[in-house]
């Protein structure tokens, strides 16, 4: 990625975080923040939203543009299947065989969504995912869970572990399909996090954006099974009244306890948004989602981090770390963007350098951007391909403006042990060499003495 003048700021910021880079000692310093004197444009607000809970999120940055009761727990109904699909795509192949057990076919309450699969019927994972996401087939969700998790309870554990991994704080899943259960609840914010993660999977995006699909003949069904996407903003299967031209797909949900729930994706220009609504009365879930998308596209814009103003003179910089402006050591994630109000200036953006918890060893820190009190994006800082030795003073820790060299106890112990071992080997080597030399000299002396004694005896014998 080509780095502009802001790259100097990225470089200096990278050394102010706790990093884990191969060959480098960890660094710990206080985060630094830049501020500006510009007046911040007020964060836009939409009109009336009737759904009890709603979140509009930018998919690229994770920035929340709007929220209403974002952390209030609600029944998710069938939008649960977004998590089921995400786990299936991460832990199986589309060509894997799915066999429908008796539990998958019959353990669904009453007259719920299904595609009439039979016990021991066989389909591929791909076909099962289309059945689950387009027709909301509950038996497909159960069969997928058994295939991926080995058992349905084990798959539920996977769901909850994944939710925690994605940062969900008020979610507990108790089944893979979203049928009513007092222990099966989530929030609009948590579902937005799950929806964002799922949409980054291209197979998921393709499936939820498909209007119709046909399952081929199976060992139990001798004819094809047609499927239709029930999301009315994408497909006119039920009605064309709520079609939305920017809609890229999503997942519907409904039970009498949950009311209508909805996950929807929309893209306009270079902006992709995800909207989640919970506990809505029909047709408010479609109306609210459409209004939020229109408001979001109208009032916000994406800005490339590389195109921001020059921060090289801001107070986030310091020459005390000895790095200067060596731009070859670090770079931001490629094509990184933030999202701000359309009428706002990038000069109103503030930023903070923080540590990264990424498992990627190349990620050396995070740049957290804010607009006023609103977080608007986080960008990873990555080390380049150059050897770690090119990081000058990477073993210097900064704390309270005082520099000191970090000491690694394990490294010192290894050095001491190595030195002691070397001294022992040297001592015994010298001793062995000395003994060898002494023995050789003694043998030579004895040999000479023996020869002298022999010659003397011979002379005496001749005289006689």
C-alpha positions, 0 to 999 in steps of 0.5 A: 500500500502506498503511504502518504504523509500520514505514514510518518504518524503511523510509524511513530504510533506503532512503537507506543503499543504493546506488540508481539512481533517475531524477534521483538521484545514487547513494548509497553507505553501509554497510549497517545491521542491527537486533538483538534480545535475544529468544531465537531458537526453534530451526529445525525439522528434518524426519524421515528423508529418503531421497532423496540430495538435496532442497530445500524452498523457500517460493515467495513469499520464496525461503526455503529451509526444508530442504536435503539435499546442496543443491549436489551435482551430479546428473543431472536427467532430465526435470525439465530440461523445467521450464527448457525450458518457462520459456524457451518461455513467456518467448520465444514465444506460446502460439499460435505454430506448432511444426514437428517437424523430423527431428532433433526426431523421431529424435534421442532415445535409444532407447525414451524418452518420446514422443507419436509425432509425425511429421516436419513435423507442426505443433502450437501452442506451447501443445499442445507444452508440454502434450505435454512437461510432461504426457507428458514427450514428448522430441520436443516438448522438442526442437521447442520448443527449435528454435522458440524458439532457432532451433537446438537449440544456441542454445536450450541457450545460452539455458538456461545463460544463464537459469540464471546469471540465476536465481543457479544456480551448479552447473548446466550444461544440454546438451540441452532434454529431460534425456536422459543426458549427462555434461555435463548436470547440476544441483543440488537448490538450483539446480533449486529456484531454476528451479522457483520462477521458473517457477511465477511464470508463470501459464501454467506453473502452469496447465500443470503443474497440469493432470491431462489434456489433448487435442491436437486433430487435426493435419496428420499425426494425424487423431484427437485425442491424449490426454495424462495428467499422470504426477505421482502426487501430482496425478493417479491415472493410474498410482496413487492411492496417492501423491495429495496434496490440497495438490499443485498440480502439478509435473514427474517425471523418470527415467533409469537414471543419474539415478534418480527426480527430482521437482519439485512444488508445493503450497499450503495457506492462504497458503503455497506451497512448491516441493520438489525431490528428486534421485537417489531410488529409487521411491517415495521421491521421492513419500514424501519430497516429501509428508513435507517438505510436511507438515513445512513447512506444520506448522512454518512461517508467513508474516508480512507485513512491514507487520505486524512490530513497530515498528522506529522506535526500533531502531538502524537509524535515524538522523536524521543523513541529514535525512530525518526521518519523511517517509513519502511517499518510499519503500515496501516491495513490496506484500504483502511477506512473510517466513516463520518457524517457527510458534512463533517471534516476529517480535521474533526477526527481524533485518534488514540493508539492502543494495544492489539489483541490480534493473533496475527504477529504482524499486527503491532497496534491499533489506531482507534478513531473518534468523532466527538464522543463517537467511535468511528473505526479501528485500523490495524497497524502492521509491521512490514516484511523487513527483518525485526532488527530494523526496528531501532531501540525496540527493547526500550520501554517508555513509562512516565517519560523515562526510558529504561532497558527492559530486562528479560529474566529468561534470556539472562538465565539462559546466558548465565547457564550457557556461559557456565557450561562453556567455562566448565567445558574449557576447564575440563578441556585444559585439564585433559590437555595438560594430563595428555602433555604430562603423560607424553613427556613422562613416556619420552623421559622414561624411554631416554633413560632406558636407552642410556642404561642399556648403552652403559651396560653394553660398554661394561660388557665390552670392557670385560 
